């Protein structure tokens, strides 16, 4: 059966963002949708919240909660929404349902979406195997509930493949982390992947310089590695030099002590070990020029006599 709008009802229209249907229709409650419709229709009225409360038999607080739902999703804005943008993003992610779709729901979604069909095909190609029902449900969940675009999910999977981490739980963890950090475009995903590669490279340089066995760094170790290699731009030679000083002074690896050394070198503008030796030599020469030998003192005393 085909449907169309009744021509007699075309005289009065109000605009509604398409994202309400495309992104939020499955997640919003009945009252949240009704509140939005009434709000858009009566937004010019100063007592629009009162109108919503009366039409839906809701309390003032309940109306506020319904409208805040749309503020958090960027459909509406409130007086302080610009100030609380970061909180709003967090609220969106925190409110996402943790329950994944059933097998039947996932199958229906895929049947209705060419994008999801494409996603499944690409994922199977990248993993070189058929994906399981549980994995299909996860992909639909990431797409529907977290709102991650297909291309962003594919980039996350490619990163996992390149990192030789083919566990789907790892892929899910990466995608959820991106969603929580509002990484939802190809450019943002590319920047994040580049950041991850730089961090991995930084740790490998530090690990090699310090003779550390191949292992995952702690959060503190990774923070120092990023700082020394990616921010200060020190190479392996400089790290080895700082390591040697640390071992000679403390007889063990101490990241905090090494950081003190490297911070001072960065402040001085040192880029290679030769810079340090040159500075030390200059200091020695200056010290010699400003010091007096016993013979010099005797000569000066004789001159006074």
C-alpha positions as CSV (number, residue, x, y, z in Angstrom):
1,X,0.0,0.0,0.0
2,X,1.3,3.5,-0.9
3,X,1.0,6.5,1.3
4,X,1.1,10.3,0.7
5,X,0.3,13.5,2.6
6,X,-3.2,14.6,2.5
7,X,-3.3,17.8,0.2
8,X,-5.8,19.4,2.6
9,X,-3.1,19.3,5.4
10,X,-0.3,21.0,3.3
11,X,-1.2,24.5,4.4
12,X,0.7,24.4,7.7
13,X,4.3,23.1,8.0
14,X,7.2,23.4,10.4
15,X,10.8,22.3,9.7
16,X,12.3,19.4,11.6
17,X,16.0,18.4,11.3
18,X,16.4,15.2,9.2
19,X,18.9,13.9,11.8
20,X,16.0,13.4,14.2
21,X,14.8,10.5,11.9
22,X,18.1,9.4,10.5
23,X,20.1,9.2,13.8
24,X,17.9,9.4,16.8
25,X,14.5,7.9,16.0
26,X,15.5,4.5,17.5
27,X,17.1,5.9,20.6
28,X,14.6,8.7,21.6
29,X,11.7,7.8,23.8
30,X,8.0,8.4,22.9
31,X,7.9,11.5,25.2
32,X,11.2,12.9,23.9
33,X,10.0,12.8,20.3
34,X,6.6,14.2,21.2
35,X,8.2,17.0,23.3
36,X,10.5,17.9,20.3
37,X,7.5,18.0,17.9
38,X,5.5,20.3,20.2
39,X,8.6,22.5,20.9
40,X,9.4,23.0,17.1
41,X,5.7,23.8,16.4
42,X,5.5,26.3,19.3
43,X,9.1,27.5,19.8
44,X,8.1,31.2,19.3
45,X,5.9,31.0,22.4
46,X,7.6,32.1,25.6
47,X,5.8,29.4,27.5
48,X,6.6,26.6,25.2
49,X,7.7,24.4,28.1
50,X,4.3,25.0,29.7
51,X,2.6,24.0,26.4
52,X,4.6,20.8,26.3
53,X,3.8,20.0,29.9
54,X,0.1,20.6,29.4
55,X,-0.2,18.6,26.1
56,X,1.8,15.6,27.5
57,X,0.7,15.8,31.1
58,X,4.3,16.1,32.2
59,X,5.9,18.0,35.1
60,X,8.3,20.9,34.5
61,X,11.3,18.7,35.4
62,X,10.2,16.0,33.0
63,X,9.8,18.5,30.1
64,X,13.3,19.8,30.9
65,X,14.7,16.3,30.8
66,X,13.0,15.6,27.4
67,X,14.4,18.8,25.9
68,X,17.8,18.3,27.4
69,X,18.0,15.0,25.6
70,X,17.9,16.9,22.3
71,X,20.3,19.6,23.5
72,X,22.8,16.8,24.3
73,X,22.4,15.5,20.7
74,X,22.9,18.9,19.1
75,X,19.3,19.2,17.8
76,X,18.4,22.0,20.2
77,X,20.6,24.6,22.0
78,X,20.1,26.1,25.4
79,X,21.5,29.2,27.0
80,X,24.4,27.4,28.4
81,X,24.8,24.7,25.7
82,X,27.9,26.4,24.2
83,X,29.6,26.4,27.7
84,X,28.7,22.8,28.4
85,X,29.4,21.4,24.9
86,X,32.0,19.0,26.3
87,X,29.6,17.7,29.0
88,X,26.9,17.3,26.3
89,X,29.2,15.1,24.2
90,X,30.0,12.9,27.2
91,X,26.3,12.7,28.1
92,X,25.5,11.4,24.6
93,X,28.0,8.7,24.8
94,X,27.2,7.8,28.4
95,X,23.5,7.5,27.5
96,X,24.1,5.0,24.7
97,X,22.5,1.7,25.3
98,X,25.0,-1.0,26.3
99,X,22.7,-3.7,25.0
100,X,23.5,-4.8,21.5
101,X,20.8,-5.7,19.0
102,X,19.4,-9.2,18.8
103,X,20.3,-11.4,15.8
104,X,17.0,-10.7,14.2
105,X,17.3,-7.0,14.8
106,X,20.8,-6.9,13.3
107,X,19.7,-9.0,10.2
108,X,16.8,-6.6,9.6
109,X,19.0,-3.5,9.9
110,X,21.5,-4.9,7.4
111,X,18.7,-5.8,5.0
112,X,17.4,-2.2,5.2
113,X,20.8,-0.5,4.9
114,X,23.2,-0.6,1.9
115,X,25.9,1.1,4.1
116,X,25.8,-1.8,6.6
117,X,25.9,-4.4,3.8
118,X,29.0,-2.6,2.4
119,X,30.5,-2.5,5.9
120,X,30.1,-6.3,6.4
121,X,31.6,-7.0,3.0
122,X,34.7,-4.8,3.6
123,X,35.2,-6.1,7.1
124,X,35.2,-9.7,5.9
125,X,37.8,-8.8,3.2
126,X,40.1,-7.1,5.7
127,X,39.9,-9.9,8.2
128,X,40.1,-12.6,5.5
129,X,37.3,-14.6,7.0
130,X,33.5,-14.7,7.5
131,X,32.4,-12.7,10.5
132,X,30.3,-14.2,13.3
133,X,26.8,-13.3,14.3
134,X,28.2,-11.7,17.5
135,X,30.5,-9.5,15.4
136,X,27.7,-8.5,13.0
137,X,25.7,-7.4,16.0
138,X,28.7,-5.4,17.3
139,X,29.1,-3.6,13.9
140,X,25.4,-2.7,13.8
141,X,25.6,-1.5,17.4
142,X,28.6,0.7,16.7
143,X,26.9,2.2,13.6
144,X,23.4,2.7,15.1
145,X,24.0,3.4,18.8
146,X,27.4,5.2,18.7
147,X,26.7,6.8,15.3
148,X,30.1,6.0,13.9
149,X,30.2,6.3,10.1
150,X,31.0,3.2,8.0
151,X,34.3,4.6,6.8
152,X,35.4,5.4,10.3
153,X,34.7,1.9,11.5
154,X,36.6,0.5,8.5
155,X,39.6,2.7,9.3
156,X,39.6,1.4,12.9
157,X,39.5,-2.2,11.6
158,X,42.4,-1.4,9.2
159,X,44.4,0.0,12.1
160,X,43.8,-3.2,14.1
161,X,44.8,-5.3,11.1
162,X,48.0,-3.3,10.6
163,X,48.8,-3.6,14.3
164,X,48.2,-7.4,14.1
165,X,45.4,-7.2,16.7
166,X,42.6,-9.1,15.0
167,X,40.5,-9.7,18.1
168,X,37.1,-8.2,17.6
169,X,37.0,-7.1,21.2
170,X,40.0,-4.9,20.5
171,X,38.3,-3.5,17.4
172,X,35.2,-2.7,19.5
173,X,37.4,-1.1,22.2
174,X,39.1,1.2,19.6
175,X,35.7,2.2,18.0
176,X,34.1,3.0,21.4
177,X,37.1,5.0,22.4
178,X,36.9,7.0,19.2
179,X,33.2,7.6,19.8
180,X,33.8,8.8,23.3
181,X,36.4,11.2,22.1
182,X,34.1,12.5,19.3
183,X,36.2,11.0,16.5
184,X,33.5,10.7,13.9
185,X,35.0,11.9,10.6
186,X,37.7,10.5,8.3
187,X,40.0,13.4,9.0
188,X,39.7,12.9,12.7
189,X,40.3,9.2,12.4
190,X,43.4,9.7,10.2
191,X,44.8,12.2,12.8
192,X,44.1,9.7,15.6
193,X,45.8,6.9,13.8
194,X,48.8,9.1,13.0
195,X,48.9,10.0,16.7
196,X,48.8,6.3,17.7
197,X,51.6,5.4,15.3
198,X,53.7,8.2,16.5
199,X,53.2,7.1,20.1
200,X,54.1,3.5,19.2
201,X,57.2,4.6,17.4
202,X,58.2,6.9,20.3
203,X,58.0,4.0,22.8
204,X,60.0,1.7,20.5
205,X,62.8,4.3,20.3
206,X,62.8,4.7,24.1
207,X,62.6,1.0,24.7
208,X,65.6,0.4,22.3
209,X,67.7,3.2,23.9
210,X,67.1,1.9,27.4
211,X,67.4,-1.8,26.6
212,X,63.9,-2.6,27.8
213,X,62.4,-5.9,26.7
214,X,59.6,-5.7,24.2
215,X,56.4,-5.0,26.2
216,X,53.6,-2.5,26.4
217,X,54.5,0.7,28.2
218,X,52.7,1.9,31.3
219,X,50.6,5.1,30.9
220,X,53.4,7.1,32.6
221,X,56.1,5.6,30.4
222,X,54.1,6.3,27.2
223,X,53.6,9.9,28.4
224,X,57.4,10.4,28.8
225,X,58.1,8.7,25.5
226,X,55.7,11.0,23.6
227,X,57.2,14.0,25.3
228,X,60.9,13.1,24.7
229,X,60.5,11.9,21.1
230,X,57.5,13.7,19.6
231,X,57.6,17.0,21.6
232,X,61.3,17.5,22.3
233,X,62.3,15.6,19.1
234,X,65.3,13.8,20.8
235,X,66.8,10.9,18.8
236,X,68.0,7.6,20.2
237,X,71.6,8.9,20.8
238,X,70.3,11.6,23.2
239,X,68.1,9.1,25.0
240,X,71.1,6.7,25.4
241,X,73.2,9.6,26.7
242,X,70.6,10.5,29.3
243,X,70.2,6.8,30.2
244,X,73.9,6.5,30.8
245,X,73.9,9.5,33.2
246,X,71.0,8.0,35.0
247,X,72.5,4.6,35.4
248,X,75.8,6.1,36.6
249,X,74.0,8.2,39.2
250,X,71.3,5.9,40.4
251,X,72.3,2.4,39.2
252,X,68.8,1.9,37.7
253,X,66.3,3.2,35.1
254,X,64.5,6.1,36.6
255,X,62.1,7.8,34.1
256,X,61.6,10.8,36.4
257,X,65.3,11.4,36.7
258,X,65.9,11.0,33.0
259,X,63.0,13.4,32.3
260,X,64.8,16.0,34.4
261,X,68.0,15.6,32.3
262,X,66.1,15.7,29.0
263,X,64.1,18.8,30.1
264,X,67.3,20.7,30.9
265,X,68.8,19.6,27.5
266,X,65.7,20.7,25.7
267,X,65.8,24.1,27.5
268,X,69.4,24.5,26.5
269,X,68.6,23.7,22.9
270,X,70.8,20.5,22.7
271,X,69.9,18.3,19.7
272,X,72.9,15.8,19.7
273,X,75.5,14.6,22.2
274,X,78.1,16.7,20.5
275,X,76.1,19.8,21.6
276,X,76.5,18.7,25.2
277,X,80.2,18.1,24.9
278,X,80.7,21.5,23.2
279,X,78.9,23.3,26.0
280,X,80.9,21.4,28.6
281,X,84.1,22.4,26.9
282,X,83.0,26.0,26.7
283,X,82.3,26.0,30.5
284,X,85.7,24.5,31.2
285,X,87.5,27.1,29.1
286,X,85.5,29.9,30.8
287,X,86.4,28.5,34.2
288,X,90.1,28.5,33.2
289,X,90.0,32.1,32.1
290,X,88.4,33.3,35.3
291,X,90.7,31.3,37.7
292,X,94.2,32.3,38.9
293,X,97.2,30.0,39.5
294,X,99.5,30.5,42.5
295,X,102.2,31.8,40.1
296,X,99.8,34.4,38.8
297,X,99.0,35.6,42.3
298,X,102.8,35.8,43.2
299,X,103.5,37.9,40.1
300,X,100.7,40.3,40.9
301,X,102.0,40.7,44.5
302,X,105.5,41.3,43.2
303,X,104.2,44.0,40.9
304,X,102.7,45.8,43.9
305,X,106.0,45.6,45.7
